[in-house]
Amino acid sequence: MTAVNKWLTDDEIERSKERTRNNPQRTRIHHFVPQTYLRRWTEDGGRESPVLLTELVTGHSDLKSPEEIANGENFYQIIAADVDPDDEPDLWFETHMSRIEDAAARWFRTLDDRAPGKITDPNFAENLAVFVALQSQRTPRARAADLNISAALQRFGSRNALDDRRVLPIICAALRIPYSPSRHYQIIDEILAQPTFSSDAKSTAIDTAIKVWRNHITPHLAQRTWWLATSDDPLLTCDEPVVRIAGPGKPRNRPPDFSNTALVLFPISPHRLLLATQKTQLPTPFELTPDETRGVNLEITSNAIEFTYELPGDDIAAGITVPPLPPFDPSTASNFWEAVLPPPTRWAERADAPSWPLQRWTAN
């Protein structure tokens, strides 16, 4: 990004903190997939209108309002004995996300009337990057990953973890520290000398998610080219709606990193799909074929934690079967980097794993 996006600035974050300080009310139920987003899979976008929810383990479907789903109790509350509540108001991140969600509702309505193809407005593309990056870091899966990192640092030692020339530059980017190979060990000492955010694991995990969103994932996605694709056949979404797609022939055991994924998919309505790619040109058309839509819906379902969500009457999930998520216990890892690997996908070690979808846009 040529300039820091509004939503990443200290001024806007301070504005969210001040709003939280001045608001005596405390929301107890926090949504890790925004209600404004899920309402796009209702008949009329109303607050009480339902989406069709399907539980992947049982196959059971039910109609639920967006308010009732994809949430957790006090999920984003930062509160600990060693966290100053004036410097870090307990729900400031929840407030900040709500402000971004309100803006994103307008961004998506703009896309509803836009022809498919390349998104050429750089400011608009940056705003989309802010929202999609935020969504990728706010889910239970992302929280579990941040907690795994904290546990692995305690188990294997912070210095051993940082002393990796492949990974330290990534950590430096998240902390806004310029990296130089010649200063590798000096940088490690500087990072270790910094005070920790909190001894409370949950508060530290939220702080980590904020830093990764602001300093790493959003800048990376903002450098990509953004596209809008459409589909006559309906699309669903899920409780982990930011989907990373690798290229042809790439393994399916674990999800690709944001840094090397060929495509980032994000459904924004039952007939519209955002794509972020490292390519500056993609072949037309930008309307998905029925087979491509089926492949995308399978990929979204595979990426889900527990649930898919769709427009009532579409009945997409009823025709999709995916394997269960494999067991994953990072506490049994023999080293730090094994402990912080992303959990295996539903297709890990399976001979019937499907090909990655949309290969006409990922092939070299």
C-alpha positions as CSV (number, residue, x, y, z in Angstrom):
1,M,0.0,0.0,0.0
2,T,1.3,3.5,-0.9
3,A,-0.3,4.9,2.3
4,V,-1.7,3.3,5.4
5,N,-5.4,2.5,5.0
6,K,-7.7,4.5,7.2
7,W,-8.8,1.5,9.2
8,L,-5.3,0.6,10.1
9,T,-4.2,4.0,11.5
10,D,-3.6,4.8,15.1
11,D,-6.1,7.6,14.9
12,E,-9.0,5.4,13.9
13,I,-8.0,2.8,16.5
14,E,-7.9,5.5,19.1
15,R,-11.3,6.6,18.0
16,S,-12.7,3.1,18.5
17,K,-11.0,3.0,21.9
18,E,-12.6,6.3,22.9
19,R,-16.0,5.1,21.8
20,T,-15.6,2.0,24.0
21,R,-14.4,4.1,27.0
22,N,-17.6,6.3,26.6
23,N,-20.0,3.4,26.2
24,P,-21.1,1.8,29.5
25,Q,-22.9,-1.0,27.7
26,R,-21.0,-4.3,27.2
27,T,-22.0,-6.7,24.4
28,R,-21.6,-10.2,25.7
29,I,-22.1,-12.2,22.4
30,H,-19.5,-11.5,19.8
31,H,-19.8,-12.6,16.2
32,F,-16.7,-14.0,14.4
33,V,-18.6,-13.9,11.1
34,P,-20.4,-10.5,10.9
35,Q,-24.2,-10.4,10.9
36,T,-24.2,-7.8,8.2
37,Y,-22.3,-10.3,6.0
38,L,-24.5,-13.3,6.8
39,R,-27.7,-11.2,6.1
40,R,-26.6,-11.3,2.4
41,W,-27.7,-15.0,2.4
42,T,-31.2,-14.2,3.7
43,E,-34.2,-13.6,1.5
44,D,-34.6,-9.8,2.3
45,G,-31.5,-8.9,4.3
46,G,-33.7,-8.3,7.4
47,R,-32.4,-8.7,10.9
48,E,-34.8,-11.6,11.7
49,S,-34.7,-13.3,8.3
50,P,-33.0,-16.7,8.5
51,V,-30.1,-18.3,6.6
52,L,-30.0,-22.1,6.1
53,L,-27.3,-23.5,8.4
54,T,-25.9,-27.0,7.9
55,E,-23.8,-28.8,10.5
56,L,-21.1,-30.7,8.6
57,V,-20.6,-33.6,11.1
58,T,-24.3,-34.5,11.3
59,G,-25.6,-33.1,8.0
60,H,-28.4,-31.5,10.0
61,S,-29.8,-28.3,8.5
62,D,-31.9,-25.6,10.3
63,L,-33.0,-22.0,9.7
64,K,-31.3,-19.5,12.0
65,S,-31.1,-15.7,12.0
66,P,-27.6,-14.3,11.6
67,E,-27.8,-13.0,15.2
68,E,-28.0,-16.6,16.5
69,I,-25.0,-18.1,14.6
70,A,-21.2,-17.8,14.3
71,N,-20.6,-16.2,17.7
72,G,-19.0,-16.7,21.0
73,E,-19.4,-15.3,24.5
74,N,-16.9,-12.4,25.2
75,F,-14.8,-13.7,22.3
76,Y,-13.0,-10.4,21.7
77,Q,-12.9,-9.1,25.3
78,I,-9.4,-8.0,26.3
79,I,-9.3,-8.1,30.1
80,A,-6.4,-9.2,32.4
81,A,-4.8,-8.1,35.6
82,D,-1.8,-6.8,33.8
83,V,-3.7,-4.9,31.0
84,D,-4.5,-1.2,31.7
85,P,-8.2,-0.9,30.9
86,D,-7.7,2.8,30.0
87,D,-5.0,2.1,27.4
88,E,-6.7,-1.1,26.2
89,P,-10.5,-0.7,26.7
90,D,-11.9,-4.2,26.9
91,L,-14.0,-4.2,23.8
92,W,-12.2,-1.7,21.6
93,F,-11.4,-4.3,18.9
94,E,-15.1,-5.4,18.8
95,T,-16.0,-1.7,18.4
96,H,-13.4,-1.3,15.7
97,M,-14.6,-4.4,13.8
98,S,-18.2,-3.2,14.0
99,R,-17.2,0.1,12.4
100,I,-15.4,-1.7,9.6
101,E,-18.4,-4.0,9.1
102,D,-20.7,-1.0,8.7
103,A,-18.4,0.4,6.0
104,A,-18.1,-3.1,4.3
105,A,-21.9,-3.4,4.0
106,R,-21.7,-0.3,1.7
107,W,-18.7,-1.7,-0.2
108,F,-20.5,-5.0,-0.9
109,R,-23.7,-3.1,-2.0
110,T,-21.5,-1.3,-4.5
111,L,-20.3,-4.6,-5.8
112,D,-23.8,-5.9,-6.3
113,D,-24.3,-3.5,-9.2
114,R,-20.8,-3.8,-10.7
115,A,-20.0,-5.9,-13.8
116,P,-17.6,-8.8,-13.1
117,G,-14.0,-8.3,-13.8
118,K,-11.0,-6.5,-12.4
119,I,-11.5,-4.0,-9.5
120,T,-9.4,-1.1,-10.8
121,D,-10.0,1.5,-8.0
122,P,-6.9,1.0,-5.7
123,N,-8.6,2.6,-2.7
124,F,-11.6,0.3,-3.0
125,A,-9.3,-2.7,-3.4
126,E,-7.4,-1.7,-0.3
127,N,-10.7,-1.5,1.7
128,L,-11.6,-5.0,0.5
129,A,-8.2,-6.2,1.6
130,V,-8.8,-4.7,5.1
131,F,-12.1,-6.6,5.5
132,V,-11.0,-9.9,4.1
133,A,-7.7,-9.9,6.1
134,L,-9.7,-9.0,9.2
135,Q,-12.1,-11.9,8.6
136,S,-9.2,-14.3,8.2
137,Q,-7.9,-13.4,11.7
138,R,-11.1,-13.2,13.7
139,T,-12.3,-16.8,13.7
140,P,-11.9,-19.6,16.3
141,R,-9.4,-21.3,14.0
142,A,-7.3,-18.2,13.9
143,R,-7.6,-17.8,17.7
144,A,-6.5,-21.5,18.2
145,A,-3.5,-20.8,16.0
146,D,-2.5,-17.8,18.0
147,L,-2.9,-19.7,21.3
148,N,-0.8,-22.6,19.8
149,I,2.0,-20.1,19.1
150,S,2.0,-18.8,22.7
151,A,2.0,-22.4,24.0
152,A,4.9,-23.4,21.7
153,L,6.9,-20.4,22.7
154,Q,6.6,-21.4,26.3
155,R,7.5,-25.0,25.6
156,F,10.4,-24.6,23.2
157,G,11.7,-21.1,24.1
158,S,11.3,-17.8,22.4
159,R,14.9,-17.5,21.2
160,N,14.9,-20.9,19.5
161,A,11.6,-19.9,17.8
162,L,12.9,-16.6,16.5
163,D,16.2,-17.9,15.3
164,D,15.0,-18.9,11.8
165,R,16.0,-16.7,8.8
166,R,12.9,-17.8,6.9
167,V,10.4,-16.8,9.7
168,L,12.0,-13.8,11.5
169,P,11.3,-11.5,8.6
170,I,7.6,-12.4,8.8
171,I,7.6,-11.7,12.5
172,C,9.4,-8.4,11.9
173,A,6.7,-7.4,9.4
174,A,4.0,-8.0,12.0
175,L,5.9,-6.0,14.5
176,R,6.8,-3.2,12.0
177,I,10.6,-3.9,12.5
178,P,12.8,-3.5,9.5
179,Y,14.6,-6.8,8.9
180,S,18.2,-7.1,7.7
181,P,20.2,-10.4,7.6
182,S,23.2,-8.6,9.1
183,R,21.1,-7.6,12.1
184,H,19.4,-11.0,12.6
185,Y,20.7,-11.7,16.1
186,Q,20.4,-8.1,17.2
187,I,16.8,-8.1,16.1
188,I,16.1,-11.2,18.1
189,D,17.6,-9.5,21.2
190,E,15.4,-6.4,20.6
191,I,12.2,-8.5,20.2
192,L,13.0,-10.5,23.4
193,A,13.7,-7.2,25.3
194,Q,10.2,-5.9,24.5
195,P,7.6,-6.3,27.2
196,T,4.9,-8.9,26.6
197,F,1.4,-7.6,26.0
198,S,-0.1,-9.7,28.9
199,S,0.5,-12.9,30.8
200,D,-3.2,-13.8,29.9
201,A,-3.2,-16.1,26.9
202,K,-6.5,-14.9,25.5
203,S,-5.6,-11.2,25.7
204,T,-2.2,-11.9,24.1
205,A,-3.9,-14.0,21.3
206,I,-6.2,-11.0,20.5
207,D,-3.3,-8.6,20.5
208,T,-1.4,-11.0,18.1
209,A,-4.4,-11.2,15.8
210,I,-4.6,-7.4,15.6
211,K,-0.9,-7.1,14.8
212,V,-1.0,-9.8,12.1
213,W,-4.1,-8.2,10.6
214,R,-2.7,-4.6,10.5
215,N,1.0,-5.3,9.7
216,H,1.1,-8.5,7.7
217,I,-2.1,-9.9,6.1
218,T,-3.7,-6.6,5.0
219,P,-0.6,-5.2,3.4
220,H,0.0,-8.5,1.6
221,L,-3.6,-8.7,0.3
222,A,-3.6,-5.0,-0.7
223,Q,-0.7,-5.7,-3.0
224,R,-2.7,-8.3,-4.9
225,T,-5.1,-7.7,-7.8
226,W,-8.8,-8.0,-6.9
227,W,-11.5,-9.4,-9.1
228,L,-15.2,-9.9,-9.0
229,A,-16.7,-13.1,-10.4
230,T,-20.3,-14.0,-10.8
231,S,-22.3,-17.3,-11.0
232,D,-25.8,-18.1,-12.2
233,D,-25.8,-21.1,-9.9
234,P,-25.9,-20.2,-6.1
235,L,-22.9,-20.0,-3.8
236,L,-22.8,-20.7,-0.1
237,T,-20.5,-19.4,2.6
238,C,-19.3,-20.8,6.0
239,D,-17.9,-20.1,9.4
240,E,-14.4,-19.7,7.8
241,P,-15.2,-17.9,4.6
242,V,-11.7,-16.7,3.6
243,V,-10.5,-19.6,1.4
244,R,-6.9,-20.0,0.1
245,I,-6.4,-21.9,-3.2
246,A,-3.1,-23.4,-4.3
247,G,-2.3,-24.0,-8.0
248,P,-2.5,-27.2,-10.1
249,G,-0.7,-30.2,-8.6
250,K,-0.1,-28.5,-5.2
251,P,-0.6,-30.7,-2.1
252,R,-3.9,-30.6,-0.2
253,N,-2.6,-31.7,3.2
254,R,-2.4,-28.2,4.7
255,P,-3.8,-24.9,3.5
256,P,-1.3,-22.7,1.6
257,D,0.1,-19.6,3.3
258,F,-1.2,-16.2,2.3
259,S,2.2,-15.4,1.0
260,N,2.2,-18.1,-1.7
261,T,-1.5,-19.0,-2.2
262,A,-2.5,-18.6,-5.9
263,L,-6.0,-17.3,-5.1
264,V,-7.8,-16.0,-2.1
265,L,-11.6,-16.6,-2.4
266,F,-14.3,-14.7,-0.5
267,P,-18.0,-15.2,-1.3
268,I,-19.9,-11.9,-0.9
269,S,-23.4,-13.1,-1.9
270,P,-25.2,-16.1,-3.3
271,H,-24.1,-15.1,-6.8
272,R,-20.9,-13.0,-6.3
273,L,-17.3,-14.0,-5.4
274,L,-14.3,-11.9,-4.7
275,L,-10.9,-13.1,-5.9
276,A,-7.4,-11.8,-4.9
277,T,-4.5,-13.0,-7.1
278,Q,-0.9,-12.2,-7.6
279,K,-1.5,-12.0,-11.4
280,T,-2.3,-8.7,-13.0
281,Q,-4.4,-10.3,-15.8
282,L,-6.8,-13.2,-15.8
283,P,-8.5,-14.8,-18.8
284,T,-12.2,-14.1,-19.3
285,P,-15.0,-14.8,-18.7
286,F,-15.5,-13.9,-15.1
287,E,-18.8,-15.8,-15.0
288,L,-18.3,-19.2,-13.3
289,T,-19.5,-22.3,-15.2
290,P,-21.8,-24.7,-13.3
291,D,-18.8,-27.0,-12.7
292,E,-16.6,-24.2,-11.4
293,T,-19.4,-23.1,-9.0
294,R,-19.6,-26.7,-7.7
295,G,-15.9,-26.8,-7.2
296,V,-15.9,-23.4,-5.3
297,N,-18.8,-24.6,-3.1
298,L,-16.9,-27.8,-2.3
299,E,-13.9,-25.8,-1.4
300,I,-15.8,-23.4,0.8
301,T,-17.5,-26.3,2.6
302,S,-14.1,-28.1,3.0
303,N,-12.7,-24.9,4.6
304,A,-15.5,-24.7,7.2
305,I,-14.9,-25.4,10.8
306,E,-18.4,-26.7,11.7
307,F,-21.1,-25.0,9.6
308,T,-22.1,-23.8,6.1
309,Y,-24.6,-21.0,5.5
310,E,-26.7,-20.5,2.4
311,L,-29.8,-18.8,1.1
312,P,-32.9,-20.8,2.2
313,G,-34.1,-23.0,-0.7
314,D,-30.8,-23.3,-2.4
315,D,-30.0,-26.6,-0.6
316,I,-26.4,-26.6,-1.8
317,A,-24.9,-28.3,1.3
318,A,-27.3,-31.2,1.1
319,G,-25.5,-32.3,-2.1
320,I,-21.9,-32.0,-0.7
321,T,-20.1,-34.5,1.4
322,V,-16.6,-33.8,2.9
323,P,-14.4,-35.8,5.2
324,P,-14.2,-34.9,8.9
325,L,-11.3,-32.7,10.1
326,P,-8.4,-34.9,11.1
327,P,-7.3,-34.9,14.7
328,F,-4.7,-32.3,15.5
329,D,-2.7,-32.0,18.8
330,P,0.2,-29.5,18.6
331,S,1.3,-30.4,22.1
332,T,2.8,-33.6,20.8
333,A,5.1,-31.8,18.4
334,S,8.8,-32.4,18.7
335,N,9.9,-28.8,17.8
336,F,8.5,-25.3,17.6
337,W,7.7,-25.1,13.9
338,E,6.0,-28.5,13.9
339,A,3.8,-27.2,16.8
340,V,2.7,-24.1,15.0
341,L,1.9,-25.7,11.6
342,P,-1.6,-25.0,10.5
343,P,-3.9,-28.0,11.2
344,P,-4.3,-30.5,8.4
345,T,-7.2,-30.1,5.9
346,R,-10.1,-32.4,5.5
347,W,-8.3,-33.8,2.4
348,A,-5.0,-34.7,4.2
349,E,-3.7,-38.0,3.1
350,R,-6.8,-38.9,1.1
351,A,-6.7,-40.5,-2.3
352,D,-10.0,-39.0,-3.2
353,A,-9.0,-35.4,-2.7
354,P,-10.4,-33.2,-5.4
355,S,-8.3,-30.9,-7.6
356,W,-8.0,-27.3,-6.6
357,P,-10.8,-25.3,-8.2
358,L,-10.6,-22.4,-10.8
359,Q,-7.4,-23.7,-12.3
360,R,-7.9,-21.5,-15.4
361,W,-6.9,-18.7,-13.1
362,T,-4.1,-20.4,-11.2
363,A,-2.2,-22.3,-13.9
364,N,1.1,-20.7,-14.9
